[in-house]
Amino acid sequence: MKKKAPIKSADYRMSNHTSPRSVALQILKEVNKDGSFANISLKENLRKYSFDTRDVAFISRLAYGTLEKQYTIDSILDKLANMKKVNFWIRDILRMGAYQILYMDKVPDSAACNEAVKLSKVHGFSGLQGFVNGTLRNISRRKEELLTPDNNLSISEKLSLKYSFPIWLTEKWIKDYGPETTEAIMKPMELENGVSIRVNTNRISITDLKGKLQESGAIVQDGFHMEEALRVSGIGDMEKNQLYREGLFTVQGESSMLDTYIINPQAGEMVLDSCSSPGGKAIHMAEHMGGKGQVIAWDIHAHRLDLIKLNAERMKSEIIEPMLMDASVLHTQWKDKFDRVLIDAPCSGLGTIHKKPDIKLNITPEDLEELPALQGKILDACSYYVKPGGVLVYSTCTVNLEENQNVIKGFLEKHPEFKLDDPTPYVPDSVKNAIINGMIQLIPSLHQVDGFFITRMRRETFINE
């Protein structure tokens, strides 16, 4: 069978909807209408077609960028047109067109308008082509005015529109942190990060892996903070990469890697990763232990244990034992059994919005209110598994005070046998400025990594029965 040539940007295949813009539109529909996760929708849609590297980059930028700026774009569209009864396809076509006009300098405004009109026809809305064209051309004529904040707006309204965050979340952060830190939380990263990977240094040197990746055509840079971190781009589908399949590296953010440095597991110890799937931290800890000792990896979902097993097998990590366990429930058979316990707690994920923009579109005040109770239950239960003198590490990928500092404060008041343990010796110099009052809070725009909260505690005495 003759191999199909990659689809070029100029090809607009109306019959099977496989132009780059139509695929980006499908991703927006799946996220906004169907409730899909953006990263999963992007991966699944890209695997359906043989796009070249340039088109893959364009689709990713267009879909993620539109989601990232959607709050601001919606406010602009609401000013210019009656959007209340607009069909979801037309709404997303307008959003995508507006994003190209307002934020993509390399796309001519005329192209953004014309392609949006074509998409309207493809999806059966020929009668709305004039509405789509007129609305987008209005945005094109007034783009500078539309992106200039009104001087009468409050600081929260200005930040909300500038960085495209819900007003309620902006107001909450200003109340918790003040305007300056809030802007740092919202501000995008300044550098192009690529994909963060962790080298399996038990099996290959960092230099050798870097060379092999470069030979395969990937662009490789050093990590920002962690020695075994690299940033790669142009690598294609990661899961099909032979070096990945051989377990020479895995995908992991540097903030996540820092958990292992903070807990500092030693060879021969017994360690618990209480909320483990997909197992990246458990595997990293096992590597730091030189494959000696035991890492118990819990997860509450049976199907997610398979992910831990697959990743551990791929990375040749033999001391990991996955178990189906609910970390929020006390399991008395594990009392005083572990030298170190890691809790990477379920959280709002607000520190990862820079790569998962759909989070800020779906998070609600109610979600933030419900999470601390669950996190507190997990922390309380897992504290009983720590041996006297042992280490307990609590982490989240959020910047929300109620899920972080307030949870730790409540825990320490209830458990005087635990004390904060200074993380400074375990933190790279480049992120020591993230330590505040003995706890770590990474902020993406300041540290160029996911926003993570990490606290190290040590058990001083036996827990009272």
Rosetta blueprint (number, residue, H / E / L):
1 M L
2 K L
3 K L
4 K L
5 A L
6 P L
7 I E
8 K L
9 S L
10 A L
11 D L
12 Y L
13 R L
14 M L
15 S L
16 N L
17 H L
18 T L
19 S L
20 P H
21 R H
22 S H
23 V H
24 A H
25 L H
26 Q H
27 I H
28 L H
29 K H
30 E H
31 V H
32 N H
33 K L
34 D L
35 G L
36 S L
37 F L
38 A H
39 N H
40 I H
41 S H
42 L H
43 K H
44 E H
45 N H
46 L H
47 R L
48 K L
49 Y L
50 S L
51 F E
52 D L
53 T H
54 R H
55 D H
56 V H
57 A H
58 F H
59 I H
60 S H
61 R H
62 L H
63 A H
64 Y H
65 G H
66 T H
67 L H
68 E H
69 K L
70 Q H
71 Y H
72 T H
73 I H
74 D H
75 S H
76 I H
77 L H
78 D H
79 K H
80 L H
81 A L
82 N L
83 M L
84 K L
85 K L
86 V L
87 N L
88 F H
89 W H
90 I H
91 R H
92 D H
93 I H
94 L H
95 R H
96 M H
97 G H
98 A H
99 Y H
100 Q H
101 I H
102 L H
103 Y H
104 M L
105 D L
106 K L
107 V L
108 P L
109 D H
110 S H
111 A H
112 A H
113 C H
114 N H
115 E H
116 A H
117 V H
118 K H
119 L H
120 S H
121 K H
122 V H
123 H L
124 G L
125 F L
126 S H
127 G H
128 L H
129 Q H
130 G H
131 F H
132 V H
133 N H
134 G H
135 T H
136 L H
137 R H
138 N H
139 I H
140 S H
141 R H
142 R L
143 K H
144 E H
145 E H
146 L H
147 L L
148 T L
149 P L
150 D L
151 N L
152 N L
153 L L
154 S L
155 I H
156 S H
157 E H
158 K H
159 L H
160 S H
161 L H
162 K H
163 Y H
164 S L
165 F L
166 P L
167 I H
168 W H
169 L H
170 T H
171 E H
172 K H
173 W H
174 I H
175 K H
176 D H
177 Y H
178 G L
179 P H
180 E H
181 T H
182 T H
183 E H
184 A H
185 I H
186 M H
187 K L
188 P L
189 M L
190 E L
191 L L
192 E L
193 N L
194 G L
195 V E
196 S E
197 I E
198 R E
199 V E
200 N L
201 T L
202 N L
203 R L
204 I L
205 S L
206 I H
207 T H
208 D H
209 L H
210 K H
211 G H
212 K H
213 L H
214 Q H
215 E H
216 S L
217 G L
218 A L
219 I E
220 V E
221 Q E
222 D E
223 G L
224 F L
225 H L
226 M L
227 E L
228 E L
229 A E
230 L E
231 R E
232 V E
233 S E
234 G L
235 I L
236 G L
237 D L
238 M H
239 E H
240 K H
241 N L
242 Q H
243 L H
244 Y H
245 R H
246 E L
247 G L
248 L L
249 F E
250 T E
251 V E
252 Q L
253 G L
254 E H
255 S H
256 S H
257 M H
258 L H
259 D H
260 T H
261 Y H
262 I H
263 I H
264 N L
265 P L
266 Q L
267 A L
268 G L
269 E L
270 M E
271 V E
272 L E
273 D E
274 S L
275 C L
276 S L
277 S L
278 P L
279 G L
280 G H
281 K H
282 A H
283 I H
284 H H
285 M H
286 A H
287 E H
288 H H
289 M L
290 G L
291 G L
292 K L
293 G L
294 Q E
295 V E
296 I E
297 A E
298 W E
299 D E
300 I L
301 H L
302 A H
303 H H
304 R H
305 L H
306 D H
307 L H
308 I H
309 K H
310 L H
311 N H
312 A H
313 E H
314 R H
315 M L
316 K L
317 S L
318 E L
319 I L
320 I E
321 E E
322 P E
323 M E
324 L E
325 M L
326 D L
327 A L
328 S L
329 V L
330 L L
331 H L
332 T H
333 Q H
334 W H
335 K L
336 D L
337 K L
338 F E
339 D E
340 R E
341 V E
342 L E
343 I E
344 D E
345 A L
346 P L
347 C L
348 S L
349 G L
350 L H
351 G H
352 T H
353 I L
354 H L
355 K L
356 K L
357 P L
358 D H
359 I H
360 K H
361 L H
362 N H
363 I L
364 T L
365 P H
366 E H
367 D H
368 L H
369 E H
370 E H
371 L H
372 P H
373 A H
374 L H
375 Q H
376 G H
377 K H
378 I H
379 L H
380 D H
381 A H
382 C H
383 S H
384 Y L
385 Y L
386 V E
387 K E
388 P E
389 G E
390 G E
391 V E
392 L E
393 V E
394 Y E
395 S E
396 T E
397 C L
398 T L
399 V L
400 N L
401 L H
402 E H
403 E H
404 N L
405 Q H
406 N H
407 V H
408 I H
409 K H
410 G H
411 F H
412 L H
413 E H
414 K H
415 H L
416 P L
417 E L
418 F E
419 K E
420 L E
421 D L
422 D L
423 P L
424 T H
425 P H
426 Y H
427 V L
428 P L
429 D H
430 S H
431 V H
432 K H
433 N H
434 A H
435 I E
436 I E
437 N L
438 G L
439 M E
440 I E
441 Q E
442 L L
443 I L
444 P H
445 S H
446 L H
447 H H
448 Q L
449 V L
450 D L
451 G L
452 F L
453 F E
454 I E
455 T E
456 R E
457 M E
458 R E
459 R E
460 E L
461 T L
462 F L
463 I L
464 N L
465 E L
